[in-house]
Amino acid sequence: MTAIETTAFQRLEAEGRLLKPTLKAPTQHAGRFGFRGEIALALDPPVTLEATFATSEGDDPALSFLAGSLANYTQLPALVETLGANVKPDGKYFIFVGDLDRASRYQVSFADVSYYVLPIDGTSVYNELIDSLYLDKTRMKKFSTAEKLDSIADGAAKFDTAYEKITYDDGLKRIS
């Protein structure tokens, strides 16, 4: 059984950043720990990565998968800073942003880590992930929270769609 103290979530938990968990426990996948809730990026003013889905594998110090929603593109650096060394170049990170044009789909890199930066408009991160990863929504309705997270994380691991690669600053110019 994987305990949070041995996972990539350890620092975030110690800093009090894992908020409103509906899951913060080992999943059905052996050695995988999952989190579903919110991640605090800043306290004053409060900024969170909402509707977060995240997993870590075994004692890997980095998250293998993360998805969530930010209200604004300008909050992306705060997310990157908060995650710090808890992300890795081969991880899958999907950030849905409220102020992106509906047709916008980018890959934005910070150091050597790439984030899929996608629009979200009137739907949920869960539904966006189901659609983007081509998962069977009807089948997943029968799953527990942990099983849903496993299915999404497994689908994300196979995701290989390439979007336009831009810098963070290029993205700022496009939303201005």
N, C-alpha and C positions, 0 to 999 in steps of 0.2 A: 504494500500500500504506500502510495506516494503522499508525503506530508508537505504542506506549504513551505515549511522551513528548508526543504531541500530543493526548492524549485526557483525558477526565474521570478516568481511572484514574491519571494521572501522580502526583498528591499521595499517593494511597493506596499506590502502589508505593514512592515515595520514603520514606514513613514505615514501610515494612515490614509493611503491613497485609494484603496479598494473600497468603494462605497456601494451601498444598496445591493449587496450580492443576492442573486437568486440561485447562484451556484458558486461555490468556492470550495472545491473538493476534487478528489480523484474522479476521473471519468471511467467509462466502461472499457476504454482502451488501456491495456496494461502499461503502467509507467507514465501515463499522461495525467496532468493536473489541469483543471479547467476553471475559468472564472467567467461569470456573466453578471454584469452590473454596470457600474460607472467607475472611471478612473479620474481622480482629482488631479488637475494639472496646475491649478493655482487656487489659493484660498481667498485672496483679496485683490480684485473681485473674484468670486468663485467661477472657475472655468473647469468643465469636466468633459471627458470623452464619454459621450452618452451611448446607451444601448451597446455596451462593449461585450464582445465575445473574444475570449483569448485562451490559448493553451500553451503549455510548456511540456517538453518531453524529458522524462527522467530527471537527471541532475544537471541538464544543460542550463547554463546561466542566462540564456536568452529565450525569449518567447518564440515559439515556432509559428504561431498564428495570432493575429490580432485584427479585429474589425470593430469599428465604432463610428460615431457621428460627432462632428464638430459643427457649431453654428456658423463659424466663419473660417475662411481660408487662412486669415492672419493668425489663427490659433495653432496652426501646424507647427511652428518652431517650439511652442510651449510643450506640445506633445512629444516632439523629438527630444527635447531637453529632459522632460520627465522620464521618458523611457531609457535614455542614456545607453548604457552597456547591455540593457535587457532586450536589445534587438540585434539581429545578425543579417549578413548579406543574403543568406539563402532562406530567410523567413518570409512569410507571406503576410503583408500588412495592407489592409483595405480601410481607407479613411473616407467616409462619406461626408461631404461638406455642403452645408445649407445654402451658401451664396454662390455656388458654381452654376453656370449656365447648364441646362439639362443635357446638352450635347457634349459637354466637356468631360473628357476621360484622359487622365494623365498618369505618368509615372514620374514622381518627383524623388530625387535622391538627396539624401543628407549623408555626407561622408560616403561610405560604400553601401549604404542601406537604401533600398528602393521601396517607396510607398505607392500603392495604387490610390490615386486621389480621384474620387468619383462624386457626381452630384447626388443629392437626395432631395426629393420633392414630394411631400405628402404621403410618404410610405415609411416603412420601418427598415432598419438595418437588416433584420431577419429576412424580410421579403426580398430586399435587394440582393442579399447573399444567395438565397434560394434560386432566384432568377439568374444571377451572374454565374453561379457554379453549376447550373443545370441539374439541380437536385429535385427529387420527387416530393413535392409539398404534401400530397395526400398521404404518402407512406410515412412521412416524418411526423404527421399529426399524432401518430400512435406512440411516438418515442418519448422517453423521459427527457428532462432538460439536459442531462449528461449525454444521452444518446444523440440528441439533436446537435449538441456542440461537437461531439465526435464526428458526426456526418459532415458538418460544415467544415471542420478543420481538415478532414480527409479530402473533401472536395477542393478546398483551397490549396492543399499541397499539390494537387494535380493541375491547378490553374496555370496556364502558360500563355494567355492572351497578352500581347504587347500593345501598349498604348503609347501615344506620343510622349517622348521623354523631354521634360522641360526642367528648368531650374525653378527654385522657389520664387526668385525674383521675376522670372518670365510669367509665372502664374499670377503674381501680384499685378503686373501690367494688364493681364487679360481680364481681371475682375474689376479693375478701376473704371 
